[in-house]
Amino acid sequence: MTLNAVDQAICSRRSMRAFTSQEVARSDIAHILQVASRAPSGTNCQPWKVYVLQGATRNALVEQVCAAHEAMRADPTLAERYKEEYDYYPQKWVSPYIDRRRENGWGLYGLLGIGKADKDKMHLQHQRNFRLFDAPVGLMFTVDRAMGRGSLVDYGAFMQNIMVSARGLGLHTCPQAAWNGFHSIIKPLIGAGADEMLVCGMALGYADATALVNTFDTPRVPVKDFTHWLD
């Protein structure tokens, strides 16, 4: 079957972990967000709020969160200060999800030559998240606390639209839940109110085609493994 343009955009989307310094035009970002806003949402409430970080503000975010990440490594008790506002991941992992998680993590680290005992290298690779993988654009997404859990479903559709629309312009992305624990640093910096909850972040830019890490492609289970046909 020949893929149409939409299918090609979806299938070529991957979480890139190395970007070039090439700037992204503000008009392109605005276009992506306009297209993404066509996502469905319950009763058309459109719960998304987006903060676009470039230049000095982007750099300040990177500097402050990387400093907190380093401090937390030096003093693990600081982890209590940096907790997510909602459970993105389960409190207790079960199969098959833990198996897929491990396959993903060790597949990435194996590609990069990082072994289980390489704590320093693991830390540095994790911190790449907080450097936006060198992408020139960071997106931070928040939602009003007044909204229900269904708004996170709406948010997923909105963010998928962003990632697919970006592909149409030759751009790549990396959605990042890693930022969530540092909401106490991020929200004041971006001007988000106390009534807003950080949903996640995203790196946006032009992928570095020479970076080994960008050859990492995660597998997908076949349709038969997650579908029940009811005739």
MDAnalysis code that builds the backbone (N, CA, C; Angstrom):
import MDAnalysis as mda
import numpy as np

u = mda.Universe.empty(693, n_residues=231, atom_resindex=np.repeat(np.arange(231), 3), trajectory=True)
u.add_TopologyAttr("name", ["N", "CA", "C"] * 231)
u.add_TopologyAttr("resid", np.arange(1, 232))
u.add_TopologyAttr("resname", ["MET", "THR", "LEU", "ASN", "ALA", "VAL", "ASP", "GLN", "ALA", "ILE", "CYS", "SER", "ARG", "ARG", "SER", "MET", "ARG", "ALA", "PHE", "THR", "SER", "GLN", "GLU", "VAL", "ALA", "ARG", "SER", "ASP", "ILE", "ALA", "HIS", "ILE", "LEU", "GLN", "VAL", "ALA", "SER", "ARG", "ALA", "PRO", "SER", "GLY", "THR", "ASN", "CYS", "GLN", "PRO", "TRP", "LYS", "VAL", "TYR", "VAL", "LEU", "GLN", "GLY", "ALA", "THR", "ARG", "ASN", "ALA", "LEU", "VAL", "GLU", "GLN", "VAL", "CYS", "ALA", "ALA", "HIS", "GLU", "ALA", "MET", "ARG", "ALA", "ASP", "PRO", "THR", "LEU", "ALA", "GLU", "ARG", "TYR", "LYS", "GLU", "GLU", "TYR", "ASP", "TYR", "TYR", "PRO", "GLN", "LYS", "TRP", "VAL", "SER", "PRO", "TYR", "ILE", "ASP", "ARG", "ARG", "ARG", "GLU", "ASN", "GLY", "TRP", "GLY", "LEU", "TYR", "GLY", "LEU", "LEU", "GLY", "ILE", "GLY", "LYS", "ALA", "ASP", "LYS", "ASP", "LYS", "MET", "HIS", "LEU", "GLN", "HIS", "GLN", "ARG", "ASN", "PHE", "ARG", "LEU", "PHE", "ASP", "ALA", "PRO", "VAL", "GLY", "LEU", "MET", "PHE", "THR", "VAL", "ASP", "ARG", "ALA", "MET", "GLY", "ARG", "GLY", "SER", "LEU", "VAL", "ASP", "TYR", "GLY", "ALA", "PHE", "MET", "GLN", "ASN", "ILE", "MET", "VAL", "SER", "ALA", "ARG", "GLY", "LEU", "GLY", "LEU", "HIS", "THR", "CYS", "PRO", "GLN", "ALA", "ALA", "TRP", "ASN", "GLY", "PHE", "HIS", "SER", "ILE", "ILE", "LYS", "PRO", "LEU", "ILE", "GLY", "ALA", "GLY", "ALA", "ASP", "GLU", "MET", "LEU", "VAL", "CYS", "GLY", "MET", "ALA", "LEU", "GLY", "TYR", "ALA", "ASP", "ALA", "THR", "ALA", "LEU", "VAL", "ASN", "THR", "PHE", "ASP", "THR", "PRO", "ARG", "VAL", "PRO", "VAL", "LYS", "ASP", "PHE", "THR", "HIS", "TRP", "LEU", "ASP"])
u.atoms.positions = np.array([
    [0.840, -1.190, 0.000],
    [0.000, 0.000, 0.000],
    [0.881, 1.249, 0.000],
    [0.584, 2.184, -0.877],
    [1.335, 3.432, -0.948],
    [0.827, 4.396, 0.130],
    [1.748, 4.965, 0.889],
    [1.350, 5.890, 1.945],
    [0.991, 7.244, 1.339],
    [-0.120, 7.808, 1.798],
    [-0.454, 9.154, 1.381],
    [0.345, 10.154, 2.214],
    [0.174, 11.442, 1.944],
    [0.992, 12.464, 2.609],
    [0.782, 12.476, 4.110],
    [-0.460, 12.258, 4.547],
    [-0.739, 12.254, 5.989],
    [-0.062, 11.059, 6.647],
    [-0.218, 9.897, 6.035],
    [0.423, 8.690, 6.571],
    [1.936, 8.850, 6.623],
    [2.510, 9.454, 5.596],
    [3.957, 9.652, 5.560],
    [4.414, 10.558, 6.698],
    [3.648, 11.615, 6.975],
    [3.997, 12.521, 8.066],
    [3.943, 11.793, 9.404],
    [2.908, 10.989, 9.599],
    [2.754, 10.250, 10.857],
    [3.867, 9.216, 11.011],
    [4.119, 8.451, 9.947],
    [5.094, 7.365, 10.037],
    [6.536, 7.854, 10.086],
    [6.790, 9.078, 9.646],
    [8.150, 9.616, 9.710],
    [8.410, 10.367, 11.013],
    [7.358, 10.517, 11.829],
    [7.539, 11.172, 13.128],
    [8.269, 10.251, 14.076],
    [9.354, 10.743, 14.644],
    [10.077, 10.028, 15.698],
    [10.525, 11.050, 16.731],
    [10.789, 10.584, 17.927],
    [11.314, 11.480, 18.956],
    [12.792, 11.691, 18.697],
    [13.137, 12.851, 18.146],
    [14.524, 13.161, 17.849],
    [15.231, 13.666, 19.107],
    [16.473, 13.262, 19.271],
    [17.220, 13.619, 20.474],
    [18.516, 14.363, 20.153],
    [18.552, 14.957, 18.964],
    [19.664, 15.829, 18.583],
    [19.157, 16.741, 17.472],
    [19.322, 18.047, 17.681],
    [18.843, 19.042, 16.725],
    [19.990, 19.951, 16.309],
    [19.829, 20.568, 15.155],
    [20.797, 21.571, 14.716],
    [20.430, 22.912, 15.341],
    [21.304, 23.879, 15.165],
    [21.053, 25.221, 15.700],
    [20.220, 26.081, 14.758],
    [19.818, 25.538, 13.622],
    [19.043, 26.303, 12.652],
    [17.754, 26.815, 13.283],
    [17.531, 28.105, 13.176],
    [16.351, 28.710, 13.781],
    [15.080, 28.282, 13.045],
    [13.978, 28.316, 13.764],
    [12.667, 28.016, 13.198],
    [11.896, 29.326, 13.097],
    [11.398, 29.637, 11.941],
    [10.663, 30.884, 11.739],
    [9.423, 30.928, 12.622],
    [9.172, 32.096, 13.215],
    [7.989, 32.240, 14.066],
    [6.720, 31.967, 13.268],
    [6.723, 32.334, 12.001],
    [5.539, 32.095, 11.172],
    [5.275, 30.599, 11.020],
    [6.343, 29.799, 10.981],
    [6.174, 28.346, 10.889],
    [5.600, 27.786, 12.186],
    [6.083, 28.302, 13.305],
    [5.551, 27.840, 14.597],
    [4.079, 28.201, 14.721],
    [3.743, 29.426, 14.321],
    [2.344, 29.866, 14.385],
    [1.467, 29.011, 13.475],
    [1.989, 28.662, 12.301],
    [1.237, 27.813, 11.381],
    [0.972, 26.445, 12.004],
    [2.007, 25.852, 12.591],
    [1.868, 24.539, 13.227],
    [0.810, 24.578, 14.324],
    [0.853, 25.607, 15.145],
    [-0.107, 25.713, 16.248],
    [-1.526, 25.948, 15.734],
    [-1.649, 26.708, 14.649],
    [-2.969, 26.939, 14.070],
    [-3.558, 25.636, 13.535],
    [-2.735, 24.870, 12.837],
    [-3.190, 23.574, 12.330],
    [-3.543, 22.650, 13.491],
    [-2.684, 22.629, 14.503],
    [-2.901, 21.741, 15.656],
    [-4.189, 22.069, 16.394],
    [-4.594, 23.336, 16.355],
    [-5.791, 23.754, 17.089],
    [-7.069, 23.158, 16.518],
    [-6.969, 22.490, 15.365],
    [-8.130, 21.802, 14.808],
    [-8.368, 20.456, 15.496],
    [-7.561, 20.129, 16.482],
    [-7.755, 18.881, 17.231],
    [-9.126, 18.888, 17.902],
    [-9.740, 17.722, 18.015],
    [-11.024, 17.645, 18.719],
    [-10.833, 17.782, 20.224],
    [-11.849, 18.306, 20.880],
    [-11.837, 18.363, 22.346],
    [-13.270, 18.290, 22.841],
    [-13.454, 17.719, 24.003],
    [-14.780, 17.547, 24.556],
    [-15.532, 18.874, 24.634],
    [-16.709, 18.920, 24.027],
    [-17.550, 20.124, 23.933],
    [-16.786, 21.325, 23.366],
    [-15.731, 21.044, 22.602],
    [-14.903, 22.074, 21.964],
    [-14.319, 23.059, 22.970],
    [-13.953, 22.552, 24.166],
    [-13.421, 23.449, 25.197],
    [-11.987, 23.882, 24.928],
    [-11.255, 23.153, 24.052],
    [-9.903, 23.543, 23.644],
    [-9.038, 23.927, 24.856],
    [-8.678, 22.946, 25.692],
    [-8.048, 23.232, 26.980],
    [-6.566, 23.572, 26.937],
    [-5.964, 23.591, 25.761],
    [-4.513, 23.760, 25.666],
    [-4.067, 25.207, 25.846],
    [-2.932, 25.347, 26.517],
    [-2.219, 26.621, 26.634],
    [-0.757, 26.332, 26.301],
    [-0.200, 27.089, 25.384],
    [1.144, 26.806, 24.879],
    [2.061, 27.990, 25.136],
    [3.244, 27.708, 25.654],
    [4.284, 28.721, 25.855],
    [5.452, 28.361, 24.939],
    [5.783, 29.273, 24.036],
    [6.863, 29.054, 23.070],
    [8.115, 29.752, 23.571],
    [9.179, 28.985, 23.785],
    [10.421, 29.540, 24.321],
    [11.513, 29.515, 23.268],
    [12.071, 30.690, 23.004],
    [13.185, 30.839, 22.087],
    [14.190, 31.809, 22.697],
    [15.369, 31.843, 22.156],
    [16.356, 32.842, 22.550],
    [16.683, 32.837, 24.028],
    [16.694, 34.036, 24.633],
    [17.124, 34.195, 26.023],
    [16.234, 33.428, 26.996],
    [14.928, 33.406, 26.748],
    [14.020, 32.701, 27.658],
    [14.258, 31.196, 27.590],
    [14.468, 30.683, 26.387],
    [14.783, 29.270, 26.226],
    [16.073, 28.930, 26.952],
    [17.076, 29.768, 26.815],
    [18.367, 29.523, 27.451],
    [18.278, 29.595, 28.971],
    [17.457, 30.504, 29.475],
    [17.268, 30.615, 30.926],
    [16.601, 29.360, 31.476],
    [15.634, 28.837, 30.738],
    [14.970, 27.594, 31.150],
    [15.981, 26.459, 31.239],
    [16.792, 26.316, 30.199],
    [17.800, 25.261, 30.174],
    [18.765, 25.398, 31.348],
    [19.257, 26.603, 31.573],
    [20.236, 26.837, 32.634],
    [19.664, 26.511, 34.013],
    [18.465, 26.982, 34.289],
    [17.887, 26.813, 35.618],
    [17.513, 25.357, 35.900],
    [16.934, 24.691, 34.928],
    [16.519, 23.305, 35.163],
    [17.726, 22.370, 35.194],
    [18.724, 22.623, 34.354],
    [19.943, 21.805, 34.404],
    [20.647, 21.957, 35.751],
    [20.644, 23.178, 36.290],
    [21.252, 23.409, 37.604],
    [20.510, 22.629, 38.683],
    [19.181, 22.615, 38.605],
    [18.386, 21.869, 39.583],
    [18.616, 20.366, 39.430],
    [18.752, 19.919, 38.213],
    [18.996, 18.507, 37.941],
    [20.341, 18.078, 38.513],
    [21.354, 18.920, 38.366],
    [22.674, 18.634, 38.928],
    [22.619, 18.635, 40.453],
    [21.906, 19.609, 41.022],
    [21.798, 19.697, 42.482],
    [21.095, 18.478, 43.052],
    [20.097, 17.983, 42.338],
    [19.351, 16.814, 42.808],
    [20.226, 15.563, 42.779],
    [21.131, 15.513, 41.818],
    [22.040, 14.367, 41.792],
    [22.999, 14.429, 42.980],
    [23.476, 15.620, 43.301],
    [24.396, 15.774, 44.429],
    [23.699, 15.535, 45.758],
    [22.412, 15.890, 45.825],
    [21.644, 15.721, 47.058],
    [20.298, 15.093, 46.705],
    [20.207, 13.761, 46.711],
    [18.990, 13.068, 46.296],
    [17.749, 13.444, 47.100],
    [17.925, 14.011, 48.298],
    [16.748, 14.400, 49.077],
    [15.968, 15.524, 48.400],
    [16.623, 16.224, 47.464],
    [15.932, 17.298, 46.746],
    [14.848, 16.766, 45.817],
    [14.858, 15.464, 45.588],
    [13.836, 14.871, 44.727],
    [12.436, 15.141, 45.254],
    [12.322, 15.290, 46.584],
    [11.025, 15.603, 47.189],
    [10.522, 16.962, 46.736],
    [11.440, 17.846, 46.396],
    [11.069, 19.200, 45.958],
    [10.589, 19.203, 44.515],
    [11.061, 18.227, 43.741],
    [10.771, 18.215, 42.308],
    [9.924, 16.998, 41.947],
    [8.643, 17.112, 42.244],
    [7.714, 16.027, 41.952],
    [6.691, 16.483, 40.919],
    [6.262, 15.549, 40.101],
    [5.247, 15.839, 39.094],
    [3.926, 16.217, 39.761],
    [3.150, 16.995, 39.038],
    [1.845, 17.394, 39.563],
    [0.770, 16.349, 39.271],
    [1.061, 15.433, 38.392],
    [0.137, 14.323, 38.133],
    [0.960, 13.111, 37.731],
    [0.388, 11.937, 37.867],
    [1.101, 10.697, 37.563],
    [1.085, 10.454, 36.069],
    [2.182, 10.783, 35.427],
    [2.288, 10.483, 33.996],
    [2.488, 8.982, 33.810],
    [3.325, 8.415, 34.656],
    [3.586, 6.976, 34.605],
    [2.892, 6.274, 35.771],
    [2.670, 4.957, 35.671],
    [2.005, 4.229, 36.751],
    [2.863, 4.169, 38.015],
    [2.207, 4.065, 39.148],
    [2.917, 3.902, 40.414],
    [3.639, 2.556, 40.458],
    [3.035, 1.558, 39.828],
    [3.644, 0.228, 39.780],
    [3.555, -0.289, 38.350],
    [4.711, -0.590, 37.770],
    [4.752, -1.085, 36.403],
    [4.397, -2.567, 36.347],
    [3.656, -2.950, 35.324],
    [3.314, -4.351, 35.099],
    [3.603, -4.690, 33.640],
    [3.694, -5.969, 33.362],
    [3.907, -6.449, 31.999],
    [2.596, -6.303, 31.201],
    [2.641, -5.967, 29.920],
    [3.808, -5.881, 29.033],
    [4.465, -4.497, 28.991],
    [3.920, -3.538, 29.771],
    [4.375, -2.157, 29.653],
    [5.797, -1.969, 30.182],
    [6.106, -2.648, 31.287],
    [7.462, -2.543, 31.824],
    [8.470, -3.149, 30.858],
    [8.046, -4.189, 30.135],
    [8.936, -4.826, 29.164],
    [9.239, -3.880, 27.999],
    [8.217, -3.193, 27.542],
    [8.412, -2.232, 26.451],
    [9.263, -1.058, 26.908],
    [9.045, -0.641, 28.139],
    [9.832, 0.466, 28.687],
    [11.316, 0.103, 28.746],
    [11.591, -1.106, 29.236],
    [12.983, -1.551, 29.331],
    [13.609, -1.707, 27.948],
    [12.840, -2.259, 27.016],
    [13.341, -2.417, 25.653],
    [13.711, -1.060, 25.065],
    [12.873, -0.076, 25.332],
    [13.122, 1.266, 24.824],
    [14.369, 1.880, 25.464],
    [14.439, 1.819, 26.788],
    [15.551, 2.435, 27.507],
    [16.891, 1.811, 27.178],
    [16.944, 0.492, 27.236],
    [18.229, -0.163, 26.992],
    [18.578, -0.188, 25.516],
    [17.565, -0.103, 24.659],
    [17.842, 0.009, 23.230],
    [18.533, 1.326, 22.916],
    [18.030, 2.402, 23.521],
    [18.634, 3.726, 23.317],
    [20.036, 3.774, 23.918],
    [20.163, 3.337, 25.159],
    [21.467, 3.381, 25.821],
    [22.474, 2.473, 25.135],
    [21.997, 1.312, 24.648],
    [22.895, 0.402, 23.954],
    [23.438, 1.019, 22.680],
    [22.582, 1.710, 21.949],
    [23.009, 2.390, 20.733],
    [24.097, 3.411, 21.038],
    [23.970, 4.073, 22.207],
    [24.911, 5.118, 22.585],
    [26.109, 4.583, 23.357],
    [26.160, 3.267, 23.547],
    [27.285, 2.672, 24.258],
    [27.280, 2.945, 25.740],
    [26.096, 3.106, 26.318],
    [25.961, 3.372, 27.753],
    [25.505, 2.098, 28.450],
    [26.344, 1.566, 29.314],
    [26.024, 0.345, 30.040],
    [25.283, 0.616, 31.338],
    [24.791, -0.456, 31.968],
    [24.008, -0.317, 33.197],
    [24.809, 0.311, 34.333],
    [26.121, 0.151, 34.309],
    [26.964, 0.700, 35.384],
    [27.459, 2.112, 35.081],
    [27.133, 2.630, 33.903],
    [27.638, 3.953, 33.502],
    [26.727, 5.063, 34.012],
    [26.717, 5.267, 35.321],
    [25.808, 6.231, 35.930],
    [26.067, 7.654, 35.450],
    [27.329, 8.006, 35.268],
    [27.651, 9.366, 34.824],
    [27.114, 9.613, 33.418],
    [27.311, 8.639, 32.545],
    [26.825, 8.796, 31.173],
    [25.301, 8.814, 31.129],
    [24.670, 8.006, 31.982],
    [23.210, 8.009, 32.049],
    [22.694, 9.378, 32.475],
    [23.348, 9.934, 33.476],
    [22.947, 11.246, 33.980],
    [23.067, 12.304, 32.886],
    [24.172, 12.286, 32.162],
    [24.383, 13.275, 31.107],
    [23.373, 13.101, 29.969],
    [23.061, 11.848, 29.638],
    [22.074, 11.625, 28.586],
    [20.699, 12.073, 29.034],
    [20.372, 11.813, 30.303],
    [19.081, 12.271, 30.829],
    [19.010, 13.793, 30.804],
    [20.125, 14.436, 31.109],
    [20.133, 15.899, 31.125],
    [19.974, 16.498, 29.734],
    [20.219, 15.711, 28.716],
    [19.989, 16.201, 27.359],
    [18.540, 16.636, 27.180],
    [17.621, 15.991, 27.910],
    [16.230, 16.429, 27.904],
    [16.126, 17.902, 28.261],
    [16.854, 18.283, 29.320],
    [16.728, 19.638, 29.851],
    [17.557, 20.655, 29.071],
    [18.241, 20.179, 28.068],
    [18.899, 21.062, 27.106],
    [18.109, 21.097, 25.802],
    [16.900, 20.523, 25.862],
    [16.024, 20.450, 24.701],
    [16.713, 19.752, 23.521],
    [17.687, 18.909, 23.843],
    [18.448, 18.213, 22.814],
    [19.020, 19.200, 21.796],
    [19.308, 20.413, 22.289],
    [19.881, 21.510, 21.501],
    [18.902, 22.121, 20.512],
    [17.639, 21.770, 20.578],
    [16.641, 22.395, 19.703],
    [16.512, 23.875, 20.048],
    [16.310, 24.736, 19.052],
    [16.196, 26.167, 19.318],
    [14.846, 26.589, 19.880],
    [13.877, 25.683, 19.834],
    [12.528, 26.008, 20.305],
    [12.081, 24.994, 21.349],
    [11.580, 25.511, 22.459],
    [10.961, 24.671, 23.469],
    [9.499, 25.054, 23.608],
    [8.633, 24.081, 23.685],
    [7.213, 24.319, 23.909],
    [6.839, 23.757, 25.275],
    [6.144, 24.556, 26.065],
    [5.642, 24.095, 27.351],
    [4.120, 24.160, 27.312],
    [3.495, 23.077, 27.739],
    [2.051, 22.955, 27.661],
    [1.449, 22.927, 29.071],
    [0.445, 23.733, 29.295],
    [-0.240, 23.717, 30.582],
    [-1.741, 23.566, 30.370],
    [-2.425, 23.212, 31.444],
    [-3.880, 23.094, 31.416],
    [-4.418, 23.661, 32.721],
    [-5.574, 24.269, 32.668],
    [-6.189, 24.795, 33.885],
    [-6.532, 23.647, 34.827],
    [-6.249, 23.849, 36.106],
    [-6.529, 22.812, 37.096],
    [-8.021, 22.507, 37.201],
    [-8.849, 23.461, 36.778],
    [-10.293, 23.267, 36.861],
    [-10.786, 22.168, 35.925],
    [-9.981, 21.831, 34.915],
    [-10.414, 20.869, 33.912],
    [-10.287, 19.429, 34.429],
    [-11.038, 18.537, 33.809],
    [-11.019, 17.131, 34.200],
    [-9.968, 16.341, 33.456],
    [-9.868, 15.061, 33.783],
    [-8.855, 14.205, 33.161],
    [-9.067, 14.052, 31.660],
    [-10.308, 14.226, 31.217],
    [-10.580, 14.134, 29.791],
    [-9.811, 15.155, 28.984],
    [-9.458, 16.272, 29.614],
    [-8.697, 17.299, 28.900],
    [-7.311, 16.804, 28.514],
    [-6.776, 15.839, 29.256],
    [-5.485, 15.262, 28.885],
    [-5.624, 14.401, 27.625],
    [-6.808, 13.806, 27.431],
    [-7.072, 13.084, 26.184],
    [-7.091, 14.076, 25.026],
    [-7.794, 15.208, 25.233],
    [-7.829, 16.262, 24.217],
    [-6.418, 16.751, 23.903],
    [-5.615, 16.882, 24.949],
    [-4.248, 17.377, 24.793],
    [-3.412, 16.446, 23.919],
    [-3.639, 15.144, 24.070],
    [-2.902, 14.188, 23.258],
    [-3.161, 14.397, 21.773],
    [-4.425, 14.647, 21.427],
    [-4.767, 14.892, 20.026],
    [-4.115, 16.184, 19.536],
    [-4.123, 17.204, 20.375],
    [-3.522, 18.496, 20.016],
    [-2.017, 18.355, 19.790],
    [-1.341, 17.662, 20.681],
    [0.106, 17.512, 20.557],
    [0.478, 16.634, 19.368],
    [-0.311, 15.605, 19.102],
    [-0.059, 14.790, 17.916],
    [-0.165, 15.654, 16.660],
    [-1.146, 16.537, 16.632],
    [-1.277, 17.432, 15.483],
    [-0.039, 18.313, 15.322],
    [0.496, 18.790, 16.426],
    [1.714, 19.602, 16.362],
    [2.841, 18.804, 15.723],
    [3.027, 17.583, 16.181],
    [4.150, 16.766, 15.711],
    [3.998, 16.389, 14.242],
    [2.758, 16.122, 13.813],
    [2.530, 15.759, 12.414],
    [2.649, 16.985, 11.517],
    [2.095, 18.106, 11.949],
    [2.214, 19.337, 11.160],
    [3.666, 19.758, 11.020],
    [4.451, 19.571, 12.074],
    [5.882, 19.901, 12.016],
    [6.583, 19.095, 10.928],
    [6.206, 17.836, 10.791],
    [6.814, 17.007, 9.758],
    [6.519, 17.558, 8.371],
    [5.329, 18.123, 8.203],
    [4.968, 18.693, 6.919],
    [5.858, 19.852, 6.514],
    [6.513, 20.485, 7.492],
    [7.420, 21.594, 7.228],
    [8.884, 21.163, 7.309],
    [9.110, 19.862, 7.383],
    [10.485, 19.364, 7.443],
    [11.109, 19.468, 8.825],
    [10.296, 19.720, 9.827],
    [10.763, 19.852, 11.211],
    [10.532, 18.545, 11.971],
    [11.217, 18.434, 13.111],
    [11.038, 17.278, 13.987],
    [10.771, 17.756, 15.413],
    [10.361, 16.835, 16.234],
    [9.995, 17.147, 17.613],
    [10.457, 16.039, 18.548],
    [10.384, 16.337, 19.834],
    [10.535, 15.313, 20.864],
    [9.633, 15.694, 22.026],
    [8.506, 15.010, 22.206],
    [7.652, 15.275, 23.364],
    [8.356, 14.805, 24.621],
    [8.264, 15.589, 25.711],
    [9.085, 15.313, 26.891],
    [8.296, 15.460, 28.192],
    [8.062, 14.328, 28.839],
    [7.472, 14.365, 30.177],
    [8.540, 14.631, 31.236],
    [9.810, 14.578, 30.829],
    [10.909, 14.752, 31.790],
    [10.849, 16.096, 32.507],
    [10.264, 17.099, 31.868],
    [10.194, 18.429, 32.473],
    [9.231, 18.503, 33.656],
    [8.299, 17.585, 33.746],
    [7.167, 17.741, 34.654],
    [7.549, 17.942, 36.115],
    [8.614, 17.278, 36.547],
    [9.012, 17.416, 37.945],
    [9.545, 18.797, 38.290],
    [9.908, 19.571, 37.281],
    [10.493, 20.889, 37.522],
    [9.502, 22.022, 37.271],
    [8.228, 21.724, 37.457],
    [7.194, 22.730, 37.215],
    [7.350, 23.968, 38.101],
    [7.913, 23.782, 39.297],
    [8.063, 24.928, 40.209],
    [9.079, 25.932, 39.687],
    [9.979, 25.484, 38.828],
    [10.939, 26.380, 38.172],
    [10.351, 26.918, 36.875],
    [9.721, 26.047, 36.131],
    [9.259, 26.384, 34.790],
    [8.113, 27.379, 34.791],
    [7.090, 27.141, 35.615],
    [5.895, 27.976, 35.534],
    [6.156, 29.446, 35.854],
    [6.928, 29.775, 36.897],
    [7.230, 31.198, 37.118],
    [8.022, 31.812, 35.965],
    [8.913, 31.020, 35.382],
    [9.741, 31.543, 34.301],
    [8.913, 31.866, 33.059],
    [7.926, 31.017, 32.752],
    [7.124, 31.253, 31.551],
    [5.908, 32.137, 31.822],
    [5.651, 32.425, 33.086],
    [4.518, 33.277, 33.413],
    [3.204, 32.540, 33.564],
    [3.258, 31.229, 33.790],
    [2.042, 30.445, 34.005],
    [1.514, 30.692, 35.414],
    [0.208, 30.737, 35.553],
    [-0.404, 31.016, 36.843],
    [-0.498, 29.797, 37.738],
    [-0.822, 30.053, 39.007],
    [-0.957, 28.967, 39.973],
    [-2.119, 28.045, 39.621],
    [-3.048, 28.538, 38.821],
    [-4.200, 27.735, 38.410],
    [-3.911, 26.854, 37.208],
    [-2.644, 26.851, 36.754],
    [-2.246, 26.031, 35.621],
    [-1.359, 24.879, 36.072],
    [-1.530, 23.736, 35.411],
    [-0.708, 22.557, 35.670],
    [0.135, 22.271, 34.431],
    [1.407, 21.994, 34.659],
    [2.279, 21.645, 33.544],
    [1.932, 20.249, 33.039],
    [1.629, 20.141, 31.755],
    [1.289, 18.853, 31.151],
    [2.555, 18.140, 30.688],
    [3.417, 18.845, 29.964],
    [4.699, 18.326, 29.509],
    [5.376, 19.397, 28.664],
    [6.545, 19.069, 28.123],
    [7.251, 19.967, 27.226],
    [7.498, 19.286, 25.894],
    [8.093, 20.041, 24.975],
    [8.415, 19.475, 23.665],
    [9.544, 20.275, 23.031],
    [10.505, 19.574, 22.463],
    [11.565, 20.200, 21.678],
    [11.121, 20.252, 20.224],
    [11.447, 21.369, 19.550],
    [11.047, 21.555, 18.160],
    [12.203, 22.168, 17.381],
    [12.504, 21.591, 16.233],
    [13.574, 22.153, 15.412],
    [13.889, 21.248, 14.244],
    [15.065, 21.461, 13.663],
    [15.531, 20.640, 12.555],
    [16.451, 19.554, 13.106],
    [16.128, 18.306, 12.826],
    [16.902, 17.190, 13.348],
    [18.304, 17.174, 12.759],
    [19.260, 16.771, 13.591],
    [20.642, 16.602, 13.153],
    [20.757, 15.239, 12.477],
    [20.840, 15.258, 11.154],
    [20.861, 14.004, 10.394],
    [22.130, 13.202, 10.611],
    [23.163, 13.816, 11.186],
    [24.435, 13.116, 11.399],
    [24.522, 12.464, 12.773],
    [23.560, 12.713, 13.637],
    [23.627, 12.221, 15.013],
    [23.204, 10.762, 15.107],
    [24.031, 9.947, 15.711],
    [23.738, 8.522, 15.872],
    [22.422, 8.310, 16.609],
    [22.174, 9.126, 17.628],
    [20.989, 8.937, 18.453],
    [19.705, 9.042, 17.639],
    [19.756, 9.804, 16.541],
    [18.548, 9.978, 15.733],
    [18.259, 8.805, 14.804],
    [19.120, 7.797, 14.836],
    [18.829, 6.575, 14.082],
    [17.981, 5.608, 14.913],
    [17.773, 5.949, 16.186],
    [17.004, 5.076, 17.076],
    [15.530, 5.144, 16.697],
    [14.966, 4.000, 16.384],
    [13.576, 3.922, 15.951],
    [12.864, 2.885, 16.804],
    [11.884, 3.312, 17.540],
    [11.196, 2.393, 18.455],
    [10.214, 1.499, 17.708],
    [10.126, 0.232, 18.116],
    [9.206, -0.691, 17.450],
    [7.764, -0.451, 17.875],
    [6.833, -0.973, 17.120],
    [5.415, -0.935, 17.463],
    [4.860, -2.349, 17.413],
    [4.004, -2.669, 18.349],
    [3.391, -4.001, 18.346],
    [2.402, -4.067, 17.186],
    [2.212, -5.241, 16.615],
    [1.286, -5.375, 15.488],
    [-0.162, -5.153, 15.900],
    [-0.968, -4.784, 14.931],
    [-2.380, -4.475, 15.184],
    [-3.079, -5.627, 15.901],
    [-2.751, -6.851, 15.535],
    [-3.432, -8.008, 16.123],
    [-3.218, -8.118, 17.622],
    [-2.141, -7.478, 18.136],
    [-1.826, -7.588, 19.559],
    [-2.617, -6.611, 20.419],
    [-3.210, -5.588, 19.813],
    [-3.967, -4.638, 20.642],
    [-5.399, -4.425, 20.158],
    [-5.836, -5.231, 19.181],
    [-7.164, -5.034, 18.602],
    [-8.039, -6.259, 18.821],
    [-9.276, -6.020, 19.157],
    [-10.282, -7.081, 19.299],
    [-11.363, -6.828, 18.249],
    [-11.475, -7.769, 17.301],
    [-12.476, -7.640, 16.250],
    [-13.782, -8.304, 16.715],
    [-14.848, -7.562, 16.733],
    [-16.142, -8.075, 17.225],
    [-17.141, -8.071, 16.082],
    [-17.404, -9.266, 15.548],
    [-18.341, -9.395, 14.416],
    [-19.740, -9.732, 14.923],
])
